[in-house]
Structure formats: C-alpha cells, structure tokens
C-alpha cells in the first residue's frame, strides 16, 4: 500500500504540470489572438507544427529516462533538474515583446517550442513515475485518482485566478497582467515539483538482466497491440477535449454574450472535473475499467450533443451541461492513465522487456498530438468562420463557434469509445498478467 502522503506528493507534480497545461488549453489561443495580436490561422498551424518536433523528442526522452540510473531512481531526478527551466520558459511564453508581425510569430514559435520541449523533459518522467510506484492494479487507479484530483486543482487554480490576477496585476495592461500572473504560478509550480521529487519513491525496476537498445525498445513497443489501441484513442480523446476547452472562452464571450462570466464558466467546469476524478477509484472497484471507460466516453459525447441545442439565453442550462460534461469526461481520465501501467506490464509479459519510459513517452506524444490537433482545429475553425478578435461576431461566426464547441468534440469521444473495443486488458486479464510477472520474479 502506498501512503496517502506519497499519493498527495505525487499528485502535486501534476498540479504543477497543469498550471501550464491548463493555461495552454484554456488561455494560450486567446492570448495569442487577442493579446499578442497573432492571426488564429498561424496559431493553429504553429500548434500542429510543434508536434513534429515532439515526434522526435518524446520517444527519445522516454528512452533516456529508461536508461537513467541515479541514487534517486530513473524518473524522479528529472523533476529536480527541470523544475526551474520549466518555470522560467513558461514566463517567456506569456511575454509580449514589442515586435513586428513577423517578429511576433517567430517569438511565439520559438518560445512555444521551448515550452513544449521542457514540458517533455519533466512531464514524461513524471508520468512514468506513476507506473513504478506500485505493482498493485487497484493501487494504480488510486494513485491516478489522487493525481488527477490534484491536476484538476491546478486547473481550478488556473481557471479561477488567471483572469482576475491578469486584471489585478496588469492594472489595465493585459499583456503585463498575463506575464506577472504566469510568473506567480510558475514559482508555485516549481515548489510543487520539488515536493513531488522528495515525497515519492520508485519501487518497480526492469529485470536485472534486461539488455536493450533504442531500436529494440521501439520495435518491442510497436509489437504491443494494446499500446497501439491507447495511442489511437489518445489522439481522438485529446483532439476533442482541447477543441472544446480552447473554444470555451469564445463560446461564453461570443455565443452566450457573457464576457464577464468566462472565469465562472471555466471554474465551475473544473469543479465538475475534480468530482469526476474523485469518483474514478470507487467506479473502478465496482465495474470493469474497460466497459466503464467506454460508457463514460459515450455519455460525454451525449452531453456535447445536447449542448448544441441549448439556446444562448439559457445560461444556467449551458453552464450545467458544461459541468456535467467535465464530470463525466474526467471520471474516465484516471482510468486511462492506469491503463498505461497495465500496458507496460503487458509488454513485459509478452516480450520480456519492461520499457516504462518508452511506453509512457510514446502515449504522451499521441496525447500531445491530440492537443495540437485540437488547438490547431480551434484556430483554423475560428479563421474559417470569419472570427475577428474582440468585436461583435456575425451570426455565421457565432454558429460556427457553437458547432465547434459541441458537435465536433462529441465525435472525438465517440471515436475513443469505438477504438477501445479493441482493448482487452480488463480487470481479469490484468490480474492474470500481474500474477505471472510476480511468479517470474520469484
């Protein structure tokens, strides 16, 4: 059993990660288009282009972490080494130097790329750490539930405080407000990463006689059919989610016509997310994790579709549907991450090689690919519907924002449910693999 104290320490690492991740999802598109003055089409293309870099850096980071050997373990040291760079580059990404239009695009591309690279360097080892804290499948769900409750608390911090702090610290200057707000949040994030480093312990290790190379590890990963299922599901999942969360500000400001309620809307949505994560553990104890995950995705899709039919003057209903969607969608989130540890075990059982960092890094790449597709789609759709920053939008633009915020994300969840029909690591199968691996160790 892992102590509650260690689970909290591990969870604080994702609070730190989400200070940036949720800020990127909720505010970065808006920051680039309405504060920094970059065209939404360029923003969308930039988000997608940076994923090409991740295609190289993510698996390399996973392979590097698998081969790291220190007195602190394989994955924990990166929390110590990259906490400060992560905080510093986060501030640079939300800084608005006085540049020409081309200069702004270059600056945005360079700083966003640097932010994603340092995020890779700290977040992939952090995620892989969750797979070596315990071998108990039930405890893995518990660890991930704690993690995502604290992750959503980070999101709640971002959603509830960002715009008020921008207003307060900027004193009318939004560019300055964003920079100072991210500075404050980054300092807090650095401290949380350090708590996570000191408060956790790696317990699972590869077989002592394991011999591997990057090429062999990559080949073994590709042979893992359950990894392939998670990879495809992750792209579909995050594409829809990020499209919806990126457009939440635009939905409230331009469709509901309530710009002063943006913070309230996304904060209440985050509260729904938190309660969803809390209930993931009891749900997994009572039902098959695979069937529960598929059902939750279909319910989340239904919430999005119903939201399309909510009139703009039915504000309470619009808020309620967003909260219920977040609750349903994020009840499934810890289950997905627990599955990654199960896929690592499955790979070791099938191929005799334990490649925790490689598996996590590659799935995270597909998660970030989904983030990029969702962010790119948001920018392209806004441009396609004729969006003009900070002005009254045409009826066609408002309708486009509504469709993109509701129906398109529903497609993502439906695709996830379909893909997960090929996932065979249900509770019974995971227990069998766990017993077999323990027998081999003995």
N, C-alpha and C positions, 0 to 999 in steps of 0.2 A: 504493500500500500504506500502511495505517495502522500506525504503530509499536505494538509491544506495550505500551510505556509509556503511549501515549494510550488504548489499549483498556482498560488497567488503571484509568487515571484515570476514564474514562467508567464503568466497572463500579463503582467506588467510590461513584458517585452513587446507584446502586441498592442498594448496601449500606446507605447512609444512609436511603433511602426504605423499605427493608424492615425497618429497625429499628422503624418504626412500623407499616407494612403487615402484617408478620407478627405483631406484637404484637396488632394489632386482630383478625386472623383467629384466632390461637391462644388469646388470653387475654381479650379485651375482654368477650365474652359472659359468661365465667366470672367476671371481675372485677365486672361489673355485678350479676350474680345472687347470687354467694356472698360478695363482699367489701363492695360498696356497698349491697346489700340491695334491689335493684330487681326487680320481677317480670319473668320471662322473656318474658311476652306483651308488656309495654311495650317491652322491649329490642328484640324483633323488629319491632314497629311503628315504633319510632324509626329503626332502621337503614334501613327502606324509605322512611320519610318524608323523610329527609335526601337521598335520591336525587332527589326532586322539585326540590330546590334545585340539585343538580348538573346537572339537565336545562337549567338556565339558565346556570350559571357555567362549565360545561365548554366549550361551544362559544364562549362569549364570551372565555374565556381563550385558546382556540386562535386566534380571530380577532385578539385583541390581540397575541399573540406574533407572528403573521404580519405585523403592521403595526409591530412594534417595530424600530427601526433605531438601533443604538449602535455604538461602536467595537469592542465585544465580540461583535457579531452580534445575531441576533434572539432566540435561546433561552438562551444561556449567562448573560446578565445576571440572569435570574430565580433562578438558583442562588445568586448573590451577595446579591440583595436579600431573599430569603425564607428563607435558611438559619436565621437566629436566630429569627424568628417561628415557624417550624416546630418548632424545638426547645422553645420556651417553651410553646406551646399543647399540645404533646404531654404535657408535665408536668401542665398544668392538667387534661387529660382523665383522668389517672390520679390525681387528687387527690380525697379524700373528705371534704368539709366536713361538719360536724355540722348536718344539716338535717332538716326534717320529710320525710315520704314524698313529698309533692308537691314540696317543695323539691329533693329529690334528683333527681326526674325532670326538673325544669326545668333543674337544673345539668347533668345528663348530656346533655340535648338541646342546650343552648347550647354546651357545650364540645366535644361530638362534632361538631356542625355547624361550629364554628370550625375544628376539626382537619381536617375534610374540605375546607373551603374553602382553607385554607393549603396542604393537600396538593395540591389542584388547581393552585394558583398556582405551585408549584415542580415538581410531577411532570409536568404536561403539557408545559412547555417542555423538561424533562429528556428525556422520551420522544421528543419531536420532534427534539431534538438528534441522536439516533441516526440519524435519517433524512437528515441533512445532513452527516454526517462523511465519507461516501464515496458514489460512484455505482455502484461495483462490486457486483453482486448477491451474489457469493460472499463478498466482504469484509463485506457487511451481515450475513450469517449468522455470520461470525466475530466481529464486533462484538457481536452479540446473545448469542452463546455466552459471551463474556467477561463481558458484562453480567450474565447470569443465573447464572453461576457465582458472581460476587461478590454478586448478590442473595441467592442461597441461603446464602452465607457469612454474610450479615446475618441470614438466617433461622436459621442454625445458632447464631449468637451469641445470638439471642433464645430459641430453644428450649432451648439448653444452659445458659444462665446466668440466665434470668429467675427461675425458682422458687428456685434456690439463693441468688441475690442477694436476693430478697424475704425469704427466711428469715434470711440473714445480716444484712442492713441493717435489717430490721424488728425484729429481736430479739424475735420473738413477736408483733409488731404487723404483720399482713399489709398493712393499708392504708398504713401508713408505709413498709413494705418496697417496695410497688409504686411509690409516689411517688419514693423515692430511686433505685430501680432504673431507672425511666424517665428520671430526671434524668441519671444517669450515661450511659445510652445516647444520650440526646439531645445531650449535649455531644460525644460521639464522632461522631454523625451530622452535626452542624454542621461539624465539621472535615473530614469526608469530602466534603460538598457543595462546600466551598471548594477542595479538591484537584481535584475534578471540573471546577470552573469554570476553574481555572488550567491544567489539563492537557489541555484539548481545543480543537479548532478547527473552526469551521463552514466547509465548503467548497462546498456547493451553495446556490444562490440562485435566486429566481424570475426569470423573464425580465425584462430591464430595462424593457421597455415594458408590463409587465403592469399593467392597470388593473382594480381590483376593489372591491367593497363587501361588507359582511357578508351582505346579502341575496343578492348574486350568488354569493358563495363558497358559501353554504348551498345554493343551488339547484344549483350545479355538483357539490357533494358528493352530493346526492340522486340526481343523474343517474349517478353512478358505481356501476354494478351490483356491482362487486367489493367496494366499500366496504360495500354492503348485506349481502353474504354474511358479511363479517368481523364486522359489527355483531351480527347474529343469532347467529353462532357464539360470539361473546364472552360474550353473556348466558348461553347454555346452559353454556358451559365453566366460567365462574366461579361460577354458581349451584351446580353440583355440587361443585366443588372446595372452596368456602368452607363449604358444609354439612358436608362430610367433615372438614375441618380444625377447624371450630368445635366439632364433637362429639367430636374425638379425645380430649380430656381426660375427657369424660363416659364414653366407651367404655372407657378404661383404668381409670378410677376405679370405675365402677359395673357394667360388664359383665364385665371381666376381674378386677375386685375387687383391683386392684393400685395404689392411690393413690400409693405411693412410687415407682412406675415411670413416672409421667407424663413426667418430663423425659427419661428414657432413650428412651421410645417416640417422642416427637416429634423428639428429636435424631437418632435413627437414621433416622427418616423423612426428615429434612433432609439427611442424608448421601446417601441414595438420590437425592434431588432434585439434589444437586450433581453426582453422577456422570452422571445423565441429561443435565444441561445440557452437561457436558464432551463427551459423545458426539454432541451435536446437529450440530456442524460436520462431522465425518467422515461422519455419516449423510447430510447434505445434499449432500456432494460425490459420494456414491456412488449415491444414489437420487433420484428425483423428489420434491421437497419436499412437493408436494400429496398424492401417494399415501402417502408416509411419514407425514405428519401424520394422515391418516385411519386408517391402520393402527394407529398408536400410541394413538389415542383408543379404538379398539375393544379393544385389549389392556388399556388402563387400565380400561375398563368390565368386562372379564372378571375382572381382579384384584379389583374391588369385589364382584362377584357371588360369586366363590369365597370371599371373606372372610365372607360371610353364613353359610356352612356350617361355619366354624371354631368348635368348641366353646370355651366360656370357659376351660376348663382347659388348652387347647392354646396356651399363651402364646408359645412360640417360633414356632409357625406363624403366630399372629396378628401378631407383630412382623414376621416375614419377609414376609407379604403386604403389610403397610403400606409396608415399604421398597421392595419390587418395584413397587408401585403408584406411589410417588413417583418412582422411577427412570424408569418408562415414561411417566408423565404429563408429567414435566418435560423429557424428551428432546424433546418437541414444543413446549415453550414458546418457545425462541429462534426456531423456525421461524415461529410465529405473528407475532412482532414484526418479523421480516424481511419478512413479507408486507405489513405496513403500509407500509413504504417502497416496496415494489413497487406497492401500490395508489395511492400518491401519484404515482409515475411514470406509471401507467396513466391517472390523472385528467388529468395534464398532456398526455399523448399524445392523449387522447380530446377534451378540452375546451380545451386550450391554456392552462390556468391551473394553476399549482403552488400548492397550499394545504396545505402540510405541517402547520402548526399545527392547522388546522381538521380535517383527516383524523384526526390523532392524538388530538386532544381529544375528537372525537365517538366514536371507538372506545373510548377510555378511559372515556367516560361509560357506554357499554354494559358495559364491564368492571366498573365500579363499580356499575352496576345489578345485574349478576350477583352481585357481592359482597353487595349489600344484600339481594337475594332469598335468597341462601344463608344470610346471617346472620339474616334475618327468619324464614326457614323453620326454622332451628335453634331460635330462641326459641319460635315457635308450636308446633312439634312437641313440644318439651320440656313446654310448658304442656299441650298436648293429651294427652300420655301421663301426666299427673299428676306431673311431676317436682317434688320438694321438695328445696331446697338442703341439702347436707351432712347427709343422713340415708340410711338404708338404703332403697333403692328397691324398689318392688313388682316382681313378675315381669313384669307387663304393661309397666311403665316400662322395665325392662331390655331387653325385646324391642323396644320402640319405639326405644330408643337404637340397638340393633343394626341394625334395618331402615333407620333414617335415616342411619346411618354407612356403610352398604354398598350397599343396593339403589337408594336414591334418587340418590346421586352417579353410579351406573352409568348411569342414564337420561340424565343430563346429557352424559356423554361420547358415548353412542350418538347423541343428537340432534346433537352437534357433527359427528360423522362423516357423518351424513346431510346436514346443511346444506352441508358442504364439498364435496359432489359438484357444487355449482354454481360452485365456484371454478375459474376457467380459467387463472389466471396460473401455469402450470407453468414449468419451467426454460427451455424453448424459447421460450415466448411472452415471458417477461421479458427474455431476451437480445435478441429482436427489437425490443421497445419501447425498450430501452436504446440499441441501435444507431441507431434512428430519432431519438431525442431528441438524441443526440450529433451526428447529421447536421444537425439543425435549428440547433444551436448554432453549428456551423461555417459 
